[in-house]
Amino acid sequence: MKLFFGEINNGKAIINDEEQQHIVKVLRMKDGEEIHVTDGKGNIASGKLVIEGKKAGLEVSEIKTNTPDFSPRLHIAIAPTKNIDRIEFFVEKAVEMGISEISIIITEKTERKNINIDKIRKQAIAASKQSLRFHFPVINDAVKLTDFLKNIDPQYTFVAHCHENLERIELNTIPSMEQITFLIGPEGDFSEKEIQFLSETNVKAVSLGNQRLRTETAGVFVAAWNYFNMMKG
């Protein structure tokens, strides 16, 4: 399936401008090829590619709406790493495994404060197309941990940290639920002050095993755990 991103309205599909350039200048696709366009909201249009100069369009033959989304919905709030390539790796792999939402959180020990969210959103779209997702994940703007916690439901929220002296539950003891939010700390982990604050807001702490995982590895691990549970369901 040749899948591209665009808008779908009133029986028509408009391919995103950057996607049009990619089709014409990079892929050098031909008029009449079968392609598919998704709006990332669960809708997909199929039909023939129409090339007019430097423009690419779709002659729609079929539109499917409200395609099934991933369940349970996983939201990972993760601190950015000093080397941004590692977070970009996490985003790509987590998107491929069906994550629904990603938030970048700024914590006490976060070294990198400036994040190019637009670039991360583009990477999420690319990974969604690569893995044939019709529901693209939400990529939120960076936010301070304290502000992020103002809008969470502690019943569905968990934090992974490495403080062995503080109480943590095992990952496999988390019950099945329709939505779940995981907090992943920075290099150097959350501070004990932050962990205490999370505990006071009734966010349960979780152990990801005996090994100390890097930030992006922990994020990928949680995404894979959720993906495995989806496949079982």
Protein Blocks (a to p, Z undefined) as FASTA:
>chain_A
ZZdddddeehiacddfklmmmmmmmnopaehiacdddehnopacddddddehjaccdddf
bdcehiacddddddddddddfblmlmmmmmmmmmmnopabdcddddfklmblbdcfklmm
mmmmmmmmmnopabdcdddddddfklmmmmccfklgccddfbfkbccddfklpccdfbdc
dddddehiaafklmmmmmmnopacddebjbdcdfklmmmmmmmmmmmmmmmZZ
